[in-house]
């Protein structure tokens, strides 16, 4: 709701910039989507590596966090 209010203030003060932001936001979202998907994949790989490294400690009865 706050972002909508800020957009309305921007629309009132500088309407060309507000309309440009309204048009460019979906394009920027589409451009950054592959980077976010790569980030999710890298995070999954790191979680898998952490699980593999911690497996011996878990088997031997290490205290869970």
N, CA, C and O atoms as CSV, one atom per row, in Angstrom:
chain,resi,resn,atom,element,x,y,z
A,1,UNK,N,N,0.823,-1.189,0.000
A,1,UNK,CA,C,0.000,0.000,0.000
A,1,UNK,C,C,0.870,1.258,0.000
A,1,UNK,O,O,0.530,2.262,-0.626
A,2,UNK,N,N,2.003,1.186,0.715
A,2,UNK,CA,C,2.903,2.329,0.763
A,2,UNK,C,C,3.507,2.601,-0.607
A,2,UNK,O,O,3.653,3.757,-1.005
A,3,UNK,N,N,3.856,1.547,-1.328
A,3,UNK,CA,C,4.435,1.756,-2.658
A,3,UNK,C,C,3.416,2.401,-3.603
A,3,UNK,O,O,3.781,3.218,-4.449
A,4,UNK,N,N,2.147,2.035,-3.459
A,4,UNK,CA,C,1.109,2.648,-4.287
A,4,UNK,C,C,0.967,4.133,-3.963
A,4,UNK,O,O,0.797,4.961,-4.859
A,5,UNK,N,N,1.039,4.459,-2.675
A,5,UNK,CA,C,0.945,5.865,-2.270
A,5,UNK,C,C,2.146,6.657,-2.790
A,5,UNK,O,O,1.994,7.793,-3.239
A,6,UNK,N,N,3.331,6.062,-2.730
A,6,UNK,CA,C,4.511,6.737,-3.266
A,6,UNK,C,C,4.394,6.921,-4.771
A,6,UNK,O,O,4.802,7.950,-5.310
A,7,UNK,N,N,3.834,5.919,-5.449
A,7,UNK,CA,C,3.642,6.054,-6.888
A,7,UNK,C,C,2.662,7.181,-7.196
A,7,UNK,O,O,2.859,7.924,-8.157
A,8,UNK,N,N,1.614,7.315,-6.398
A,8,UNK,CA,C,0.656,8.405,-6.608
A,8,UNK,C,C,1.310,9.771,-6.381
A,8,UNK,O,O,1.026,10.721,-7.110
A,9,UNK,N,N,2.181,9.871,-5.376
A,9,UNK,CA,C,2.899,11.132,-5.148
A,9,UNK,C,C,3.795,11.434,-6.338
A,9,UNK,O,O,3.858,12.572,-6.803
A,10,UNK,N,N,4.492,10.408,-6.831
A,10,UNK,CA,C,5.338,10.597,-8.008
A,10,UNK,C,C,4.493,10.995,-9.215
A,10,UNK,O,O,4.904,11.848,-10.003
A,11,UNK,N,N,3.324,10.391,-9.367
A,11,UNK,CA,C,2.431,10.737,-10.468
A,11,UNK,C,C,1.998,12.198,-10.381
A,11,UNK,O,O,1.902,12.891,-11.394
A,12,UNK,N,N,1.742,12.650,-9.172
A,12,UNK,CA,C,1.302,14.039,-8.994
A,12,UNK,C,C,2.441,15.026,-9.261
A,12,UNK,O,O,2.233,16.070,-9.878
A,13,UNK,N,N,3.653,14.685,-8.790
A,13,UNK,CA,C,4.778,15.608,-8.926
A,13,UNK,C,C,5.430,15.561,-10.300
A,13,UNK,O,O,5.789,16.600,-10.855
A,14,UNK,N,N,5.581,14.377,-10.843
A,14,UNK,CA,C,6.293,14.238,-12.111
A,14,UNK,C,C,5.654,13.093,-12.892
A,14,UNK,O,O,6.160,11.971,-12.861
A,15,UNK,N,N,4.566,13.356,-13.581
A,15,UNK,CA,C,3.798,12.294,-14.210
A,15,UNK,C,C,4.538,11.563,-15.325
A,15,UNK,O,O,4.297,10.366,-15.486
A,16,UNK,N,N,5.427,12.190,-16.116
A,16,UNK,CA,C,6.126,11.383,-17.133
A,16,UNK,C,C,7.033,10.319,-16.512
A,16,UNK,O,O,7.111,9.195,-17.008
A,17,UNK,N,N,7.717,10.680,-15.423
A,17,UNK,CA,C,8.577,9.722,-14.744
A,17,UNK,C,C,7.751,8.594,-14.128
A,17,UNK,O,O,8.165,7.435,-14.152
A,18,UNK,N,N,6.589,8.931,-13.581
A,18,UNK,CA,C,5.728,7.912,-12.987
A,18,UNK,C,C,5.215,6.950,-14.050
A,18,UNK,O,O,5.178,5.742,-13.818
A,19,UNK,N,N,4.823,7.459,-15.203
A,19,UNK,CA,C,4.346,6.580,-16.274
A,19,UNK,C,C,5.478,5.726,-16.833
A,19,UNK,O,O,5.260,4.568,-17.189
A,20,UNK,N,N,6.684,6.284,-16.915
A,20,UNK,CA,C,7.842,5.511,-17.356
A,20,UNK,C,C,8.137,4.387,-16.369
A,20,UNK,O,O,8.437,3.266,-16.779
A,21,UNK,N,N,8.055,4.676,-15.082
A,21,UNK,CA,C,8.272,3.647,-14.072
A,21,UNK,C,C,7.208,2.562,-14.166
A,21,UNK,O,O,7.503,1.381,-13.984
A,22,UNK,N,N,5.977,2.958,-14.448
A,22,UNK,CA,C,4.888,2.000,-14.574
A,22,UNK,C,C,5.102,1.069,-15.761
A,22,UNK,O,O,4.756,-0.110,-15.693
A,23,UNK,N,N,5.664,1.583,-16.837
A,23,UNK,CA,C,5.906,0.766,-18.031
A,23,UNK,C,C,7.165,-0.082,-17.865
A,23,UNK,O,O,7.186,-1.237,-18.289
A,24,UNK,N,N,8.209,0.472,-17.258
A,24,UNK,CA,C,9.482,-0.236,-17.164
A,24,UNK,C,C,9.529,-1.297,-16.073
A,24,UNK,O,O,10.333,-2.224,-16.169
A,25,UNK,N,N,8.698,-1.197,-15.040
A,25,UNK,CA,C,8.744,-2.155,-13.937
A,25,UNK,C,C,8.540,-3.598,-14.408
A,25,UNK,O,O,9.325,-4.460,-14.011
A,26,UNK,N,N,7.539,-3.909,-15.224
A,26,UNK,CA,C,7.401,-5.300,-15.684
A,26,UNK,C,C,8.576,-5.760,-16.546
A,26,UNK,O,O,8.955,-6.931,-16.497
A,27,UNK,N,N,9.153,-4.857,-17.330
A,27,UNK,CA,C,10.303,-5.233,-18.154
A,27,UNK,C,C,11.518,-5.556,-17.285
A,27,UNK,O,O,12.222,-6.532,-17.540
A,28,UNK,N,N,11.760,-4.750,-16.273
A,28,UNK,CA,C,12.879,-5.015,-15.364
A,28,UNK,C,C,12.640,-6.321,-14.617
A,28,UNK,O,O,13.578,-7.088,-14.400
A,29,UNK,N,N,11.407,-6.580,-14.224
A,29,UNK,CA,C,11.071,-7.831,-13.538
A,29,UNK,C,C,11.369,-9.025,-14.440
A,29,UNK,O,O,11.914,-10.028,-13.978
A,30,UNK,N,N,11.016,-8.926,-15.722
A,30,UNK,CA,C,11.290,-10.023,-16.651
A,30,UNK,C,C,12.781,-10.210,-16.897
A,30,UNK,O,O,13.248,-11.339,-17.048
A,31,UNK,N,N,13.525,-9.124,-16.939
A,31,UNK,CA,C,14.972,-9.224,-17.163
A,31,UNK,C,C,15.664,-9.861,-15.959
A,31,UNK,O,O,16.596,-10.644,-16.141
A,32,UNK,N,N,15.239,-9.548,-14.745
A,32,UNK,CA,C,15.889,-10.087,-13.550
A,32,UNK,C,C,15.401,-11.488,-13.183
A,32,UNK,O,O,15.993,-12.127,-12.314
A,33,UNK,N,N,14.352,-11.976,-13.813
A,33,UNK,CA,C,13.823,-13.302,-13.488
A,33,UNK,C,C,14.847,-14.418,-13.658
A,33,UNK,O,O,14.945,-15.258,-12.763
A,34,UNK,N,N,15.615,-14.485,-14.738
A,34,UNK,CA,C,16.613,-15.571,-14.847
A,34,UNK,C,C,17.657,-15.532,-13.732
A,34,UNK,O,O,18.094,-16.580,-13.257
A,35,UNK,N,N,18.058,-14.330,-13.311
A,35,UNK,CA,C,19.044,-14.229,-12.237
A,35,UNK,C,C,18.470,-14.743,-10.921
A,35,UNK,O,O,19.180,-15.369,-10.134
A,36,UNK,N,N,17.193,-14.479,-10.681
A,36,UNK,CA,C,16.565,-14.998,-9.464
A,36,UNK,C,C,16.455,-16.512,-9.517
A,36,UNK,O,O,16.652,-17.181,-8.502
A,37,UNK,N,N,16.142,-17.064,-10.689
A,37,UNK,CA,C,16.070,-18.516,-10.819
A,37,UNK,C,C,17.439,-19.162,-10.619
A,37,UNK,O,O,17.541,-20.215,-9.990
A,38,UNK,N,N,18.486,-18.541,-11.149
A,38,UNK,CA,C,19.850,-19.042,-10.924
A,38,UNK,C,C,20.187,-18.975,-9.430
A,38,UNK,O,O,20.816,-19.888,-8.895
A,39,UNK,N,N,19.779,-17.915,-8.769
A,39,UNK,CA,C,20.021,-17.782,-7.328
A,39,UNK,C,C,19.333,-18.875,-6.536
A,39,UNK,O,O,19.904,-19.389,-5.574
A,40,UNK,N,N,18.119,-19.239,-6.918
A,40,UNK,CA,C,17.413,-20.317,-6.236
A,40,UNK,C,C,18.148,-21.630,-6.440
A,40,UNK,O,O,18.275,-22.426,-5.509
A,41,UNK,N,N,18.631,-21.859,-7.654
A,41,UNK,CA,C,19.383,-23.091,-7.933
A,41,UNK,C,C,20.683,-23.167,-7.155
A,41,UNK,O,O,21.019,-24.217,-6.608
A,42,UNK,N,N,21.425,-22.056,-7.099
A,42,UNK,CA,C,22.687,-22.031,-6.356
A,42,UNK,C,C,22.426,-22.237,-4.864
A,42,UNK,O,O,23.187,-22.930,-4.190
A,43,UNK,N,N,21.368,-21.645,-4.356
A,43,UNK,CA,C,21.022,-21.836,-2.956
A,43,UNK,C,C,20.701,-23.302,-2.673
A,43,UNK,O,O,21.068,-23.824,-1.620
A,44,UNK,N,N,20.025,-23.963,-3.597
A,44,UNK,CA,C,19.742,-25.390,-3.436
A,44,UNK,C,C,20.995,-26.239,-3.447
A,44,UNK,O,O,21.112,-27.186,-2.670
A,45,UNK,N,N,21.943,-25.905,-4.328
A,45,UNK,CA,C,23.209,-26.644,-4.373
A,45,UNK,C,C,23.968,-26.478,-3.063
A,45,UNK,O,O,24.507,-27.451,-2.536
A,46,UNK,N,N,24.017,-25.263,-2.532
A,46,UNK,CA,C,24.707,-25.037,-1.259
A,46,UNK,C,C,24.014,-25.773,-0.109
A,46,UNK,O,O,24.688,-26.286,0.785
A,47,UNK,N,N,22.695,-25.831,-0.119
A,47,UNK,CA,C,21.973,-26.575,0.915
A,47,UNK,C,C,22.291,-28.067,0.810
A,47,UNK,O,O,22.451,-28.738,1.830
A,48,UNK,N,N,22.382,-28.585,-0.403
A,48,UNK,CA,C,22.734,-29.996,-0.594
A,48,UNK,C,C,24.155,-30.275,-0.107
A,48,UNK,O,O,24.392,-31.272,0.575
A,49,UNK,N,N,25.099,-29.400,-0.453
A,49,UNK,CA,C,26.477,-29.575,0.010
A,49,UNK,C,C,26.567,-29.516,1.531
A,49,UNK,O,O,27.300,-30.295,2.140
A,50,UNK,N,N,25.831,-28.605,2.142
A,50,UNK,CA,C,25.831,-28.511,3.609
A,50,UNK,C,C,25.256,-29.775,4.222
A,50,UNK,O,O,25.765,-30.255,5.235
A,51,UNK,N,N,24.202,-30.322,3.626
A,51,UNK,CA,C,23.606,-31.551,4.150
A,51,UNK,C,C,24.577,-32.722,4.020
A,51,UNK,O,O,24.660,-33.558,4.920
A,52,UNK,N,N,25.316,-32.791,2.905
A,52,UNK,CA,C,26.275,-33.882,2.712
A,52,UNK,C,C,27.426,-33.755,3.709
A,52,UNK,O,O,27.871,-34.761,4.262
A,53,UNK,N,N,27.911,-32.551,3.945
A,53,UNK,CA,C,29.018,-32.353,4.881
A,53,UNK,C,C,28.581,-32.645,6.310
A,53,UNK,O,O,29.360,-33.196,7.088
A,54,UNK,N,N,27.363,-32.290,6.667
A,54,UNK,CA,C,26.879,-32.493,8.033
A,54,UNK,C,C,26.342,-33.903,8.287
A,54,UNK,O,O,26.041,-34.247,9.430
A,55,UNK,N,N,26.219,-34.714,7.250
A,55,UNK,CA,C,25.640,-36.049,7.417
A,55,UNK,C,C,26.411,-36.910,8.406
A,55,UNK,O,O,25.776,-37.534,9.257
A,56,UNK,N,N,27.751,-36.988,8.352
A,56,UNK,CA,C,28.443,-37.824,9.346
A,56,UNK,C,C,28.182,-37.383,10.781
A,56,UNK,O,O,28.025,-38.225,11.665
A,57,UNK,N,N,28.136,-36.101,11.020
A,57,UNK,CA,C,27.870,-35.616,12.377
A,57,UNK,C,C,26.462,-35.988,12.810
A,57,UNK,O,O,26.241,-36.325,13.973
A,58,UNK,N,N,25.528,-35.933,11.907
A,58,UNK,CA,C,24.154,-36.295,12.269
A,58,UNK,C,C,24.029,-37.773,12.540
A,58,UNK,O,O,23.279,-38.186,13.425
A,59,UNK,N,N,24.763,-38.583,11.780
A,59,UNK,CA,C,24.707,-40.027,11.989
A,59,UNK,C,C,25.339,-40.392,13.335
A,59,UNK,O,O,24.844,-41.269,14.042
A,60,UNK,N,N,26.446,-39.706,13.686
A,60,UNK,CA,C,27.132,-40.004,14.946
A,60,UNK,C,C,26.436,-39.388,16.159
A,60,UNK,O,O,26.886,-39.581,17.289
A,61,UNK,N,N,25.370,-38.666,15.947
A,61,UNK,CA,C,24.570,-38.161,17.069
A,61,UNK,C,C,24.887,-36.753,17.488
A,61,UNK,O,O,24.742,-36.406,18.660
A,62,UNK,N,N,25.314,-35.941,16.563
A,62,UNK,CA,C,25.564,-34.532,16.874
A,62,UNK,C,C,24.263,-33.838,17.237
A,62,UNK,O,O,23.186,-34.242,16.797
A,63,UNK,N,N,24.370,-32.800,18.036
A,63,UNK,CA,C,23.180,-32.074,18.470
A,63,UNK,C,C,22.622,-31.274,17.298
A,63,UNK,O,O,23.366,-30.520,16.671
A,64,UNK,N,N,21.339,-31.416,16.983
A,64,UNK,CA,C,20.735,-30.606,15.909
A,64,UNK,C,C,20.604,-29.159,16.339
A,64,UNK,O,O,20.447,-28.866,17.524
A,65,UNK,N,N,20.669,-28.261,15.380
A,65,UNK,CA,C,20.553,-26.827,15.691
A,65,UNK,C,C,19.117,-26.400,15.648
A,65,UNK,O,O,18.813,-25.230,15.881
